[in-house]
Amino acid sequence: MDENLRKKARTEMSRAALLESYNFSKHDIRNCYANAIEYSMQIENKMEEDYLRMSHACHTIAIINFNAKKYDLAAQYYHESAQHLQHTTLNDVRYRTLVKLYIDLSDACSELYHQDAANEAINNAIQAFHLIQNKTNSELHIGNPREHFKAFYELYEAQTSTNTYITSTKFTNHEQLLMERQQEALLLSQFSDISMEEMNDLNNHLENMLQYLPEKAKNPFSPVLFNQKPNDDTYRSAAKDFLRMAQSHMQTGSISDTIASYRQAIHVLDKVSVTTSNDTQIIAALNNQITYLQKKSTPARPNAILAMFANEETAMEEDEEENQSASYMSYSK
C-alpha cells in the first residue's frame, strides 16, 4: 500500500516538474504538487524521501501563493515545508534551506502585518544559520547574524526573492522593522549573559541533576504562530510603524518610498475590524498627503498625522477613566 502511494506521489511530482518546464498555469502546477502531498501524507511508514518530497511540494506551493498575494496560504505552506524538512537528517544544505524557508515565512507574516510571527520566523532562521557547520565565505563574513542582521537577511533574500521585491519599499520597511527587533534581542541577550555569569554555580548544579533524567531530542526551532490573526491594536501599531518609516524616507528625500509607506499604513488600517472616527481621519489624511506628494516635489512632514495617533492615545486614556468597558487600542510599544 505504502509503495503504491509513494509511486503515485512521485508521478505527481514528475508531472508538476514537466508542467513547470512548459510554463503551464500555476493552478495546474499547484494541483500536481497538492496531489503529491496528499498521497505522501497517506503513507503510514514514511521514509526520508517522503518528507523531502512534501517539503519541496509545500515550498513550491508557498511561492505560488506568495506571488499571487495569498500571504496567509503562503505562510501556511512555508511553515509546513520547514516542518517536513525537520523530519529528515539535517545537514548543512538542509539547514541553509531552513534559513531560506524561515526568512520567506517571515516575509509572508510581514505582509500579513503579523510582526511577532515575522520576528519568531527570523529567530528560527538565525538558529538554522548557527547550525551550519561548514559555512561559505559569504556566511563567515556575516559573523553574528543579530549584530549584522542586514547582511544576513539580504544574503539569503537574494537567493529566494526577485530583484523587484528586494528593491521595493515593502522590503525596505519590513527589513527595518525586523532589524530593530533583532537589535532589541541582542541587547537582551547581552544582559542575559551577564546574569548567567552570576548564576554559574546554580546552573552547574542543575546540569548535574539533569544527567539523571531521561533524554529527549530537542527541537531547536520555536513555533511560529502565523495563523493567529492580529488584533486591531496590532494593526494600528503596524500602521504607526509604517508612518515612522515614511518619516524616515522623507528625511532622505525619497518621495516614492514615502508614498509607498503611506499606502502600507492605509492598507493595514483597512484591516481594523472595529474602526474609530480617528482611523477614518488618519486614512483620509494619508490619502490627502499622497495626493499632495504626487503633485509636489517637496514632501510635507508627517508630524500632523503622527500627532493624530498621539491625540488618540490621550483620548483613550480619558475614555478609560470614564468608562472601563471602552475597547480602544494603545499605540505604546
Secondary structure, DSSP 8 states (H G I E B T S, - for coil): -HHHHHHHHHHHHHHHHHHHHTT--HHHHHHHHHHHHHHHHT-SS--HHHHHHHHHHHHHHHHHHHHTT-HHHHHHHHHHHHHHHTTS---HHHHHHHHHHHHHHHHHHHHTT-HHHHHHHHHHHHHHHHT-SS--HHHHHH-STTTTHHHHHHHHHHHHS-HHHHTSHHHHHHHHHHHHHHHHHHHHHHHHHHHHHHTHHHHHHHHHHHTTS-------S----TTS---HHHHHHHHHHHHHHHHHHHHTT-HHHHHHHHHHHHHHHTT-SS--HHHHHHHHHHHHHHHHHHH-SS---THHHHHHHHHHHHHHHHHHHH-TT--------
